[in-house]
Structures are given as C-alpha cells and as structure tokens.
Amino acid sequence: METPNRRITRLKTTSPKRETIPDSNTFRHRPITKETTNFLKFKSPPPIRHQPLEFLSSIYTKETNKKTMEFALGVATHFPSCSKPQIINSPHVRFLSLKCHSISLSDNSSTGLAERPWKVADARLVLEDGSIWRAKSFGASGTQVGEVVFNTSLTGYQEILTDPSYAGQFVLMTNPHIGNTGVNFDDEESRQCFLAGLVIRSLSISTSNWRCTQTLGDYLAERNIMGIYDVDTRAITRRLRQDGSLIGVLSTDVSKTDEELINASRTWDIVGVDLISGVSCKAPYEWIDKTNSEWDFNFNGRNEETFRVVAYDFGIKQNILRRLASYGCKIEVVPSTWPASETLKMKPDGVLFSNGPGDPSAVPYAVETVKEIIGKVPVFGICMGHQLLGQALGGKTFKMKFGHHGGNHPVRNLRNGSVEISAQNHNYAVDPESLPEGAEVTHVNLNDGSCAGLAFSQLKLMSLQYHPEASPGPHDSDPVFGEFMQLMKQEKQKA
Ligand SMILES: NC(=O)CC[C@H](N)C(=O)O
C-alpha cells in the first residue's frame, strides 16, 4: 500500500540517445550494455487533514502473515493529539473491511529499514543490458531467470498467468493496476502457472469481485511464482520497445551481488530451447467441457453436426478446447510427442495444433509430426501451431523484436477485408516470403504488417498467429472456429 514516507527508487542510466522509438517489430537489435547508477530520492509526507477514505486500524495476524484493515467511507479528521482519526458524526459514514495483501515484515532487516512497518524494496530485477530495477516482492521468493515481455491487456491477468505459452518469460503488465479482482478457479487456462514471474506497477490493496476466491499474492505464492510491484513498468516497456525483448533475473536473495545477477541474465537464453516438452500433457485424454453457458457467445453459424478432433497439446489453452467443444467437437487431447501415425489411426475429422511456448525452430520433432499429418485431414494451427505449419510447408520463422502480447492488436482479414481486434501472445512469426507457392497469407497484423494467418486450400490447412479463443481478449475472431468446422464438413461430404 502507499505510505507517507514511501521510498522512491529511480533508475538513472547513461544510455545512448533514445530519441525515436522504432515502430517496427519485425527485426531484433541486440541490447546495448551500459553502466547504470541507482540513486534514491526521499519524499516527505504530505500533510493529511481530511480525506474521504480513512485508514482506521490494522490487525496483523502472525500465523497467516496477513493484515486486515478497517476503513471508513465518509469524512475523517486528524487531530494532532489523537493517534487515531476521529470520524465526524455523519449519516454517510460507512465501515467496510478489505482483504489486504500479506506483507512480510520480517525480511526488511537486510535493507536496514527493519523498523518500518510497511513493505520496502526487497527485490531486484536486473536486465541483460545492465540495468537494475528495485522493487517490492509478492508471491514466491528466490531467484528466477527469464525473458521479459510486456503485455498490453487491460484485464485478464489470471488467464495470462495460466497461459502455458508464457513459460520461460516474465510478463510485465503495462496496465498499472493489477490484482483488484483477485483470482478464481473458473478462469484458469491450464493446470498451473508456467511463466517465470509477474512484473507490475501497482498491486491492488483490495480484492473485490463476486467470483474472487483468493488474492493474487496468495495465489502466486501457492504456485511458487515470483511477482514484483512498485517498479517503473513504463520505463521498462520503453526500453523493451527500443532494444527488443531482454533476458532478466528476478531475485529476492540479498546474498547475490548485482554483478552475479547480471551475469546470470547474460548466460541464459530462450532461443533454441524446447519449452513445449515441459508444458505438454504426458498422456492423451478426452476433453468434454464447453464454454460455460453463462459466458458463451457467437451462436451464429454453429453446426449441429459433431466432429472428432485430435488436439495436439504444445501448451494448449483450455479456452481453445472449450470453444471447439461449444462448436460441437468431440476432442481427444494428445501430447506434443504423439506420433502422427497414431493420430491418423484415430481417423479424426480434423487436427488442431495448439499454441505453445518458446522458439518454434527448436522443436523439429513437432514440425515432422505436422508434416506427416497435413494434406491427409483438415488442420487448424493456433500461434505455435501456426508457426509449426509454416515450417512444415517449408517456410521459416524468425524472432520479432519485442513480439505481440496483449488484447488489442488490430488484424486485417484479407479474405473479407474486415478488421478484427485480437488477443495476441507471440515473439516469433512466419516469414511469408519463405513460403511455397499455394500458401496464402489470409491475415495481416496492422501494427507492423507481419503475417497473422495462413491457408493452403489444397492441403485443407488454416492457421492464425494469434488467439481466436481470446481469454483474455475480444471475441472478434471467434468465427474462425466455424470456418474450421466448415473445412471438416466439406471433407466429410467428399468421403
Ligand atoms: N502463444 C504462442 O503459441 C506463442 C508462440 C511462440 N512461443 C512465440 O512466442 O512466438
């Protein structure tokens, strides 16, 4: 929470001229290493006299490491002689109780500020460009390495946290206020959080939502995921836009020097690593759940017919499965290493290649599987699945400068000319120039012109680089599931 004597940590860098921020996301610079200097500024507390929301008392429960705080809505006044504010006798005064984040008071000694009753900076995010960002930790503690990417979604942090495509990455939310709706079990996109950590500006002190079952901090701590707040996310985002995605190390470990952490960030890389095998299921299973009727949408154009679909789990988001089930599919989910021959033996009406984390050129075994399946049954690729299809056709993928992560990316559907606002999460893209004749670019990202969708009619193949299932995000692209049904229907009618 904000405190009167809040210590403001700013980072000053002697970085090169940063006059322009290039818009193009389709090439990658290596970051420029620069020495950085940290300095601290102290701000004196502003005088508080009257304020509408007044903090009354705080009860710290040692066993649960939690605080319960009481607030009054109305007008309260501070009198110098009173330790507690006096509530003006008003019919408008209301009392309410807010759940607050657990704040560890025991680990402040390392900073020399053990006597302070509020949380002080106890974590560092160091980037491979040598910059050091002091922050406050929540969730798990420890030391973690990963690639830092920024996500521009305004809502949906829980779906983002459980999207397996973020394995190996720190997600920095550009929306400054995170945690206000807590978490609930219905919004999970996978069985666990695979991301390296969460970086946010401000952690909401209260959780208020009718579906909320837990605070964000408790949720992350239970899943052993690190989070930091009170960090200048705008400055880091500008740096990532300028220099490209950077590897970072997040640490609450005071025994590690800045140099050690910087070295760790420079000796790890996400490129060339198979991250799919760590997130995929290990055995096939049947998926049954549809999108909950309360949340279901886009009933137009649904087939009554049922299609049998094999879904390759490269890190599949559950909403892809829910949407397919809502469109009338019976789905068998199979692991990333499931042989193509076994899939074809199952005689599916169609095969879905899912989203998944990391470098698509680091999983040649998956490309081989895709190659063996295309042309034999209708296929639909989403994100990683789209990149694998691109490679299976003989095309190449490349790493973008800082990728696309967010729920507000405009895409033009070249087949009907419409613009869809889409949910995206990828750092790699297919180079359309590398694709063979017959491959059609069906969608283009309007921010940078990159390839956002492919089709190859002869091979009954379609794919999107982004997330039509959204979750979180707009539903503009949902009809593409209907197009996949059409593709399967046409093929069934031929048989
Ligand atoms: N959402 C995804 O499937 C991500 C694809 C791939 N890992 C990328 O970053 O480009």
The ligand as an ORCA input file, in Angstrom:
! r2SCAN-3c Opt
* xyz 0 1
  N       1.133    -18.224    -27.950
  C       2.002    -18.982    -28.596
  O       1.725    -20.073    -29.067
  C       3.403    -18.471    -28.642
  C       4.176    -19.000    -29.813
  C       5.672    -18.880    -29.661
  N       6.083    -19.458    -28.468
  C       6.089    -17.433    -29.745
  O       6.448    -16.831    -28.744
  O       6.058    -16.883    -30.820
*
